[in-house]
């Protein structure tokens, strides 16, 4: 892999308000995080010429975001691969800058998942012609079920134990304790995780991702 050291850097990182934020829309959370990242970086909005974002609730999110922020980009990317979309966006931003497609890239996210209670369930409004709708949704295979199947396969294939899976939640909460703005900061133990109610075997409540409102932005140049 080529080295980009000294050529491309993350120059601004910021969060929006998060936790439960019922007074803000998804777009406002995108914008708030963007303004804060710009303030940290010392860049001006007019210098942004690449925009990368993804959304489960908005169609063409980069187009909508650029209209909202009055950005005219040379390059945009709406790659949507779930929670790892933004890691992909960072790689794509580096590639876009390196190849001259843009000079300053904005990567941003916003969600009102907690306030809107907008977690996807069932078919999620997908057309019946999509295989996922026909073959998976009737059996209740929503997101947590899919992750539970992956976890169970990992246990079968590698001998992973419930205690080892629980350690992920324990360490994540420990890190959250270092963030004064984190939604949940109290430490938990492996036994706490295992004693929490089962959501989708082998995943307990405390194994599962915290649902919150919020957004974040990263500036790369």
C-alpha positions in Angstrom: 0.0 0.0 0.0 1.4 3.4 -0.9 2.3 5.8 1.9 0.4 9.1 2.0 2.3 10.4 5.1 3.1 14.1 4.8 0.8 14.6 1.8 -2.7 14.1 3.0 -4.0 14.8 6.5 -7.1 14.9 8.7 -7.3 18.6 9.6 -10.7 18.9 11.4 -12.8 16.5 13.4 -16.0 17.4 15.3 -19.2 16.0 16.7 -22.7 17.6 16.7 -24.8 17.5 19.8 -25.7 13.9 20.5 -27.6 11.7 22.8 -31.3 12.6 22.5 -31.6 15.7 20.4 -35.3 16.0 19.5 -35.1 19.7 18.5 -32.7 19.1 15.5 -33.2 17.4 12.1 -30.8 15.0 10.5 -29.6 17.8 8.2 -29.1 20.2 11.0 -26.9 17.6 12.8 -24.8 17.2 9.6 -24.5 21.0 9.4 -23.6 21.5 13.0 -20.8 18.9 12.9 -19.5 20.5 9.7 -19.4 24.0 11.1 -17.5 22.7 14.2 -15.0 20.8 12.1 -14.4 23.9 9.9 -13.8 26.0 13.0 -11.3 23.5 14.3 -9.5 23.3 11.0 -9.4 27.0 10.2 -10.7 26.3 6.7 -13.6 28.1 5.1 -16.7 26.4 3.8 -15.9 27.7 0.3 -12.7 25.6 0.3 -14.7 22.3 0.5 -14.8 20.8 -3.0 -15.4 17.1 -2.1 -18.4 15.8 -0.1 -18.8 12.3 1.2 -21.9 11.1 3.2 -24.4 8.3 3.6 -27.9 8.1 5.0 -30.5 5.5 5.6 -33.3 8.0 5.5 -32.4 10.5 2.7 -32.2 9.9 -1.0 -29.1 11.3 -2.7 -27.7 12.6 0.6 -24.7 14.4 -0.8 -26.9 16.4 -3.2 -29.2 17.4 -0.3 -26.4 18.2 2.0 -24.6 20.4 -0.6 -27.8 22.3 -1.3 -28.4 22.8 2.5 -24.8 24.0 3.1 -24.5 25.8 -0.2 -21.5 23.9 -1.3 -20.6 23.4 -4.9 -18.5 20.2 -5.0 -16.2 19.0 -7.7 -16.6 15.5 -6.4 -19.2 13.6 -4.3 -19.6 10.1 -2.9 -22.6 8.4 -1.4 -21.2 4.9 -0.9 -23.5 3.2 1.5 -22.3 0.0 3.2 -23.8 0.3 6.6 -21.7 1.4 9.6 -18.5 1.0 7.7 -19.5 3.6 5.1 -17.4 6.3 6.6 -14.2 4.3 6.8 -14.7 3.7 3.1 -15.4 7.4 2.6 -12.0 8.2 4.3 -10.2 5.9 1.9 -12.2 7.3 -1.1 -11.4 10.9 0.0 -7.7 10.1 0.1 -7.9 8.6 -3.3 -9.9 11.6 -4.7 -7.4 14.1 -3.3 -4.4 12.1 -4.5 -5.8 11.9 -8.1 -6.8 15.6 -8.2 -10.5 15.1 -8.1 -10.8 17.4 -5.0 -8.6 19.3 -2.6 -10.6 19.5 0.6 -13.0 16.6 1.4 -15.8 16.8 3.9 -17.0 13.4 5.4 -20.1 13.8 7.5 -22.9 11.9 9.2 -26.1 12.8 10.9 -29.0 10.7 12.4 -32.1 11.3 14.5 -32.5 7.6 15.1 -33.3 7.9 18.7 -35.8 10.8 18.6 -37.5 9.5 15.4 -37.5 5.9 16.6 -36.5 5.2 13.0 -34.8 1.9 13.4 -35.4 -0.3 10.4 -37.6 -3.4 11.0 -39.2 -5.9 8.7 -38.8 -5.1 5.1 -37.9 -1.4 5.8 -40.2 -0.4 2.9 -38.1 -2.3 0.4 -39.8 -3.6 -2.8 -40.9 -7.2 -2.7 -38.8 -7.9 -5.8 -35.6 -7.6 -3.7 -34.3 -11.0 -2.6 -33.7 -9.8 1.0 -37.4 -8.9 1.2 -38.6 -12.2 -0.1 -36.3 -14.6 1.6 -35.1 -12.9 4.8 -37.6 -10.4 6.1 -40.5 -12.8 6.6 -38.4 -14.6 9.2 -37.6 -11.5 11.2 -34.0 -11.1 10.1 -33.6 -7.5 10.9 -30.2 -6.0 11.6 -29.6 -7.4 15.1 -30.6 -10.9 13.8 -28.1 -10.6 11.0 -25.3 -9.6 13.4 -26.3 -12.5 15.7 -26.0 -15.0 12.9 -22.5 -13.6 12.1 -21.5 -13.8 15.8 -22.8 -17.4 16.1 -20.9 -18.4 13.0 -17.7 -16.8 14.5 -18.3 -18.9 17.7 -18.7 -22.1 15.7 -15.7 -21.5 13.4 -13.2 -20.1 15.9 -14.4 -21.2 19.3 -15.3 -17.7 20.4 -17.0 -17.6 23.8 -19.9 -15.3 25.0 -17.4 -13.9 27.6 -15.0 -12.9 24.7 -17.9 -11.2 22.9 -18.9 -9.4 26.1 -15.4 -8.0 26.4 -16.1 -5.8 23.3 -18.9 -4.1 25.2 -16.9 -3.8 28.3 -13.9 -2.1 26.6 -16.2 0.1 24.5 -17.9 1.4 27.7 -14.5 1.9 29.3 -13.5 4.2 26.4 -16.9 6.0 26.6 -16.0 6.8 30.3 -13.2 8.9 29.0 -15.6 11.1 26.9 -17.5 13.6 29.0 -20.2 13.8 26.3 -20.8 10.1 25.9 -24.3 8.9 26.4 -23.4 6.0 28.8 -20.2 6.4 30.8 -20.7 4.0 33.8 -18.3 1.0 33.6 -19.8 -2.5 33.1 -18.5 -6.0 33.6 -18.5 -9.1 31.5 -21.1 -10.5 33.9 -23.3 -7.4 33.5 -23.3 -8.0 29.7 -24.1 -11.7 30.1 -26.9 -11.0 32.6 -28.6 -8.4 30.4 -31.6 -9.7 28.5 -31.1 -11.7 25.3 -32.0 -9.8 22.2 -30.9 -12.2 19.4 -28.9 -15.2 20.5 -25.9 -14.9 21.3 -26.2 -11.1 21.5 -27.5 -9.6 24.8 -28.8 -6.1 25.3 -25.4 -4.7 26.3 -23.7 -6.4 23.3 -25.9 -4.2 21.0 -25.1 -0.8 19.6 -26.4 2.2 21.6 -29.1 4.1 19.6 -28.7 7.9 19.7 -29.2 11.1 17.8 -26.0 12.8 16.6 -23.6 13.5 13.8 -19.9 13.9 13.1 -17.7 15.5 10.5 -14.1 15.0 9.3 -12.2 17.3 7.0 -9.3 15.8 4.9 -6.9 17.7 2.7 
